[in-house]
């Protein structure tokens, strides 16, 4: 599948030569395309999009990870794209957990939300709460509980707690048979 190859290549660029993508006009459309790819039913295609975002978020957390600090321009572009497209990324992750993807994928995709919270806690929480408000009313209360629980210190420190919280939210959505796309 083309998306698998595209996001694998993009992820490698981010790991070894991040400025090539971060300082390119391709960053925004690649980010937007990645958001859409997160909902692909093809497991490997979705996994490669996840790894792409994992690499992007890792650059925000560790801009010196390659032994050389990213340029101010690279970091500014990355933060600008996150500010512009971050709400869509959070929406895609939350709706994937809520049922747009099989429950088995929650363990793969939920950590993106956790890492975003670690990078931009207040903004990510706002985006998450806005996403929950856009979900069907039957699951908004469950979604509110979910967001409240994932921003706790315990959930952010313990991967198991975070994943269990995400799985509980997804299960509540599936139990109520709410269609999420």
C-alpha positions in Angstrom: 0.0 0.0 0.0 1.4 3.4 -1.0 0.7 5.1 2.3 2.8 2.5 4.2 5.8 3.3 2.0 5.2 7.1 2.1 5.0 7.3 5.9 7.9 4.8 6.4 10.1 7.1 4.2 8.8 10.2 6.0 9.5 8.6 9.3 13.1 7.8 8.3 13.6 11.3 7.1 12.4 12.5 10.5 14.8 10.2 12.3 17.9 10.9 10.3 17.5 14.3 8.5 14.5 15.9 10.1 15.2 19.4 8.7 14.5 18.1 5.2 10.8 17.6 6.0 10.5 20.2 8.8 11.7 23.0 6.6 9.8 21.9 3.6 6.4 23.0 2.3 5.5 19.3 2.4 5.3 19.3 6.2 1.7 20.5 6.5 0.2 18.3 3.8 2.2 15.3 5.1 0.8 15.9 8.6 -2.7 16.3 7.2 -2.4 13.1 5.2 -1.0 11.3 8.2 -4.1 12.3 10.2 -6.3 10.6 7.6 -4.0 7.6 7.4 -4.5 6.9 11.1 -8.0 5.6 10.3 -7.0 3.3 7.6 -8.2 -0.2 8.3 -5.0 -1.7 6.8 -3.0 -2.4 9.9 0.5 -1.8 8.5 -0.5 1.5 6.8 -2.0 2.7 10.1 1.1 1.6 12.0 3.4 3.5 9.6 1.3 6.7 10.0 1.5 6.2 13.8 5.3 5.9 13.7 5.5 9.1 11.6 3.6 11.0 14.3 5.6 9.3 17.0 8.8 10.6 15.3 7.3 14.1 15.0 6.4 14.2 18.7 9.7 12.8 19.7 11.4 15.7 17.9 9.3 18.1 20.1 10.4 16.3 23.2 14.0 15.7 22.3 15.1 18.3 19.6 18.8 17.3 20.3 18.2 13.5 19.8 20.6 13.3 16.9 23.4 15.1 18.8 22.7 18.3 16.9 19.9 20.6 18.0 17.2 21.3 15.4 17.3 24.8 13.9 14.9 27.4 15.2 13.2 27.3 11.8 12.6 23.6 12.0 11.2 23.8 15.5 9.0 26.9 14.6 7.6 25.0 11.6 6.9 21.9 13.6 5.1 23.9 16.3 3.2 25.9 13.7 1.9 22.7 12.0 1.1 21.2 15.4 -0.9 24.3 16.3 -2.7 24.3 12.9 -3.3 20.6 12.5 -3.1 19.3 16.1 -6.8 19.4 16.7 -7.3 17.1 13.7 -4.7 14.7 15.1 -6.3 14.6 18.5 -9.7 14.1 16.9 -8.4 11.2 14.8 -6.8 9.5 17.8 -9.9 9.9 20.0 -12.3 8.7 17.3 -10.1 5.8 16.6 -10.2 4.8 20.2 -14.0 5.4 20.2 -14.6 2.9 17.5 -13.4 4.1 14.1 -10.7 1.4 14.4 -10.9 -2.1 15.9 -10.4 -2.2 19.7 -7.1 -4.0 19.2 -5.6 -0.9 17.8 -6.1 1.2 20.9 -2.8 0.0 22.4 -1.0 1.3 19.3 -2.7 4.6 18.8 -3.5 5.8 22.4 0.2 6.6 23.2 0.1 9.4 20.6 -2.4 11.2 22.7 -0.2 10.6 25.8 2.9 12.0 24.2 0.9 15.0 22.9 -0.3 15.7 26.4 3.3 15.6 27.6 4.4 18.1 25.0 1.4 20.5 25.1 -0.8 19.5 28.1 -3.2 22.5 28.2 -3.7 22.8 24.4 -4.1 19.0 23.9 -6.7 18.8 26.7 -8.6 21.7 25.0 -8.5 19.8 21.7 -9.6 16.6 23.4 -12.5 18.2 25.1 -13.6 19.9 21.8 -13.4 16.5 20.1 -15.6 14.9 22.8 -18.2 17.7 22.4 -18.4 16.7 18.7 -19.1 13.0 19.4 -22.6 11.6 19.7 -24.3 12.7 22.9 -24.6 9.1 24.1 -20.9 9.0 24.7 -20.0 12.5 25.6 -20.2 11.8 29.4 -17.9 8.8 28.9 -15.6 11.0 26.8 -15.5 13.7 29.5 -14.5 11.0 32.1 -11.9 9.7 29.6 -10.2 13.1 29.1 -10.3 13.8 32.8 -8.6 10.5 33.5 -5.9 10.7 30.9 -4.6 14.0 32.1 -3.9 12.8 35.6 -0.4 12.4 36.8 -1.0 8.7 37.3 -2.0 8.1 33.7 0.8 10.2 32.3 3.4 8.3 34.4 2.1 4.8 34.0 1.5 3.5 30.4 -0.7 0.7 31.6 -3.1 3.1 33.4 -3.2 5.3 30.3 -4.0 2.4 28.0 -6.6 0.9 30.3 -8.3 4.3 30.5 -8.4 4.5 26.7 -9.6 0.9 26.4 -12.4 1.6 28.9 -13.6 4.5 26.9 -13.5 2.5 23.6 -15.4 -0.3 25.3 -18.0 2.1 26.6 -18.5 3.5 23.1 -18.8 0.0 21.6 -21.2 -1.2 24.3 -23.5 1.8 23.4 -23.2 0.8 19.7 -22.4 4.3 18.7 -21.1 4.5 15.1 -17.9 6.5 14.9 -16.0 7.3 11.7 
